[in-house]
Amino acid sequence: FSRIESEVRLPEGYTMKVFGEQQSQEDSNAALAEGMPLTLLLIFATLLLLFRSYKKPVVILLMVPLIFIGVVLGLWVTGKQFDFFAMLGLLGLVGMNVKNAIVLVVSATRSRIVPVLMASGTTILGMLPLLFDSMFGGMAATIMGGLLVASLLTILVLPVAYCIFFRIRSPRAAGLQVSGPDTVDS
């Protein structure tokens, strides 16, 4: 719209106003963006009630920015725009990523990696048909890119952040069972 506004010369006393689909989309995007802080606050409050401590919710919410790396990559690779449906996809993606982080914090990371990756993978594959849709393509690209990158980074970063935040130096100190080719069962 700004390009049109700069190129079209209106006679004195006339103004140009966007309405219809463009205005509706801008209003919807503004309403969703306005509600985002409240959404994150409610997620944090729910996590506080679940864990009865602030440390685990903070570690979990620190994973939310990882979503944006994948969202930007997904939209860039597919050439889609961040529209209303992409924003809806982002909201769903925040919920999926928080759920994955909760599962990894509550359960041992080693035993939950495969189920988390399988759930993320099936969601990504399920979005594939929508990727080529003119209306829902941005949402599909947002969810697919965001979920792929955020899941991988959450699996790699969350355990490290958890250990740093809780000052855990070794898996055994955290009460985690460690087994592998270089461990000896006694």
N, C-alpha and C positions, 0 to 999 in steps of 0.2 A: 504494500500500500504506500509506503514512504517513497518508493521509486516513482509510482504513478503521480503522487502528490507533487514531487519535485519537477516532473516533466510536463504536467498539464498546467497551463496558465488559465486561471479562472478570472472572469471579469470582476471588477471591484464590487464588493458587497455579496459575493457568492462564496459559499464554503462547500467543501466536499466531506461527506460522512460515509463511513462504511457501515453497512447494515446487512441483515440476512445471515447467511451461513458464516461469513467471516466474523461478524460481530458476536454471533452465538458461540463460536469456537473460542474467541478471546474471553468472553464472559465465563465460559465453562473452565477454561484453563486458569483464570484468575481465582475462581472459587475453589478449585482443587488445590492450587498452590497456597491459598490462604488457610486451608484446613490441614496442610501437611505438618506444621509444628504441633498442632493439637493431636494429630494422629501419632506422631513420635512420642509425645508426652504420655498418651494413653498406653502405648506399647511399653514404655519404660515403667509406668505404674503397674501394669499387669505383670511385668517381669519382677518388679520389686515384691509383689504379693507372692509370686511363684517361688522365688529364691530366698525371700526374707533377708536379703542383704543387697547392698548396692553394687558390690564388686562384679558379680557375674552379669547383671544387666548392662553395666558399663562396657564390659568386654564384648558382650553380644552386640550392642549398638555401635561399637567401634567398627564392626564389620559392614555396616550399612553403606558407608562411602565406597566400599569396594564395588558395589553395584554399578556406580556411575561409570567406571572404567569400561565395563562390558556393555552398558547401554550406549555410550558414545561409539564404541567400536562396532557394535551391531548396527546402529543406524548409519554409520559412515560406510561400512562395507556394503550394505544393501542399498544405500542411496535414499533411504527413507527419511522423512522429517519427523521431528518431535511434535506431534499433534495431540489432540485430545485423547485419542485412543492409545497413543504411546504413553501418555501420562497415566491413563488407567492401568496400562501394563506395568508401569513403574510402581504404582501403588501395590499391585498384586505381587510384584517382584520383591518389594520390601518385606512383605509378609512371608514369602517363601524363604527368603534369606534369613530372616529372624528365626523361622522354624528350624532351618538347617543348623543354625548356630546353637539353638537350644538343644537340639538332639545331640550335637557334638559336645556341648558342655555337660549335659546330664549323663550321657553315656561315654564310655571310653572312646576316644577318637578312632583307634585302630579297628574296633568292632563295628563302627557305624559308618565308615568311609564308603563301603560298597553300597549299602542301602541309600545313603544320601546321594551318591553319584547316580545310582539307578533311577531314583525318583526325579532328579534334575534332568537326567538324560531323556526319560520318557516325556517329561513336560516339554523339553526342547524339541523333540521329534514330533510331538503332538501339535506344536505351533507351526511346523513346516508348511502345511497347506495354506495357512493364513498369510504366510510371508508374501505370497504373490497376489494377494487380494488388495485392491486399491483402497479400500476403507480400513481394513485391519492390518495391513502390512507393517505399519509403524509400530503397532502394539506387539506384533509377533517378533519383529526385529529387536524391540526393547527387551522383551522377555527372554528371547533366545540368547542374545548377546550378554545381557546382564546376568542371567542365570548361569550360563557357561563359565564366564570369568569369575563371578562372585562365588560360585560353588568351589571352583578350584582354589581361589585365593583364600576362601574361608577355611578350607581343609588344610591349607599350608600355613596361613597366618594366625588363625584362631588358637591353635594349640600353643604357638609361640607366645602370643599376647597373653594367653591364660597363664602360662608359666612365668612370664615376666611380672604380670600383675599380682599373682599370688606367691611370687618369689620361690618357685619350685625349681630346684636345680637338677633333679634326676627323676625319671619316671617312678622309680621305687619309692622315693620320698613322698610322691603324691598318692601312693597306694595303688599304682597301676601295675598290672602284671606284665612283665617283660619276658618275651621268649623269642628265640631266633637261633641261628646257627652258632652265634658266639656266646650264648648263655648256657650255663650248666644247671640242670635240674638237680636238686638235692633232696 
